[in-house]
Amino acid sequence: MSTEAGQSHTLVGFPAAAVEFVNVMQRNRERIGQDAGLSPSELRALFRVAAEVSVTPKQLAGYLNMTTAAVTFISSRLVDSGLLHRVNNPNDRRSLYLELTPLAHQMMLDIHRDFVALLETATSELDPVERDTFTETLQSVAQSMMRHSTRADTSEPREALRPGGTGTTTHL
């Protein structure tokens, strides 16, 4: 094996901890999707609608960085699964909104309850002041990363989660 091909690329310290945290979050999200029988794209769409309450397919396509045709397919699957329903736009009869059904609302409540319990267990050794400091630091790092990250492509940036948000509306 050549030296270049055999080199290990690893991170240490804070970067390694950040990657490990992101990987654990991703595995948790994958488990949620598998438990619900949803693809990663369907789960992301469902979380977006849950965060926004009511969203047009075009808005959802922008957020997911997908075509409206792909979002139509995903939303149809979620409608057929009883998780989304379509609501006519009262201001434009050619447009509609996607909203959660009662079943999806309950699913979101269960997912968030389980996630909060997971984080409470994971941070149980921190006192309230340490937990507040950790929360503020995590929010600050996330916001700074959003400001300083660059996109490798020249496409339009994706729509923000919520304009002016401070991280409190971020979803899984």
N, C-alpha and C positions, 0 to 999 in steps of 0.2 A: 504494500500500500504506500502510495506517495505521501510525503509529509503534508502537502496541501490537502489531499483528500482525507487524511486521517485527523485533521484538526477538529477539536471540539470547540463549539462556540457557545459559551455560557455567560451568564450575567452573575454579578455578585451584589451584595448589599441591597440598597433600596430598589434598584432596577429589578433584581431577582425577586424580591418580595412583591413588587408591583405585578410582575408577570405571573407569579404564583397566585396572587389574589384574583387577577383577571381570569386565569385558567379555572380556578375553583368556581368563580361566578358563571363562566361559560358552561362548565359541567352541570351546575345547578339548573341553568336555563335549559340545557339539553334534556335533563331529567324531567323537568316540568313539561316540556313539549312531548316527550315520549309518553309520560303518564296521561296526557290529554289526547294523545293520538294525533298531534299536530306537527307539521313540518316546521323547521326553523322560520321560514318566511311567513307561514300562517300565524305562528306564535308572535312574531314581531308585529304583524298587522293587528292582531288582537290586542296586544299591549298598547299600540298607538291609539286605536279607537278607544280603549279604556281610559287612556290619559286625556284624550281630547273630548270625550263624551260623544261628539258627533263630527264626522269627517267625510268629505267628498272622496270618491275614488281618485280623482286627480290629486288632491292633497296627499292621500295615502301613497300614491305612486311616487310623488316627489320625495316623501319621507323615506320610503323604502328603496329609492333609486331604481325603480322598475318602470316598465311601460304600463300604460293603463290597461292594455290587454292582459298582462300578467296579473295585475291587481284585480281585474274582473274575474279571472280564473280563481284566484285565492279567495276573493270575497264570496264568490258563488259557492265554493266549498264550505266556507264558514257559515253562510246562510243555510245551506243544505244540512250542516251539522247542528243547526239550532243555536249557534253562538252569536250570529249577527243577524240584523234585519235591516231592510232598506226602508228609508223614510223619504217621501217626496219632499222636494225643496219647495216651500210655499212661494218663493220669489222667482223660481225658474222651473217650469214644468219639464224641461229637458234634463234637469239635474236631480240628483238624489243624495241623501246622506246615508252613511253606514253607522249603525249604533248597536251597542250590546243588547242582547236579549237578557231576560232574567236569569237564565241558565249561565250565561257568560259573566254576569255580575257576580253570581255566587262563586263561580270559578275564580274570578279575580280576588274576591274577598278571601277565599281559601288559600290562594297562592301567596297573597301578601301576608296573611296571618302566619303561614308556615315560614316565609322568608324572615319576618320580624323575629319569630321564635329562634330561627337559626342564628341570626345576628346577635340576639340577646344571649344565647348560649356561648357564642364565639367571643363575646366581649364581657362575659360575666366576671372575669378577674380584674376588669377595669373599674375604678370607682367613678361616680358620676362626673367629676371634673375631668378625669382622664378621657372618658367617653366623649364629653363635649369637645375637648381639645382635639381628639382624634377626628370627630365629625367635621369640625371647622377646617382642620388640616386637609382631610380628604376632599372636601368641597373646594378648597383653595387650589389644590394640585389639579383636580379635574378641570376647573375653570381655566387655569393657566395653560393646561395642555390643549384645551379647545382654542385658546387665543394663539398659541404658538405652533400648533401643528399645521403642516402644509399638506396639500393633496398632490399626489404625484401626477395626476391627470389634469386636464384643463376643463373638465366638466364643471357645471355649476355646483356650488356646494349644496349639500342636502339641507332641507328645512330644519331649523332648530327645533328642539323638543317643545319649548314654549318660549316665546319672546320674553326676554327680560327675566327668565327663570334663574333661580339661585341654586339649582340642583335639587330642590325639595320636590319637584314634580318628576324627577327622573324615575323611570320604571325599569323593571328587570329586563 
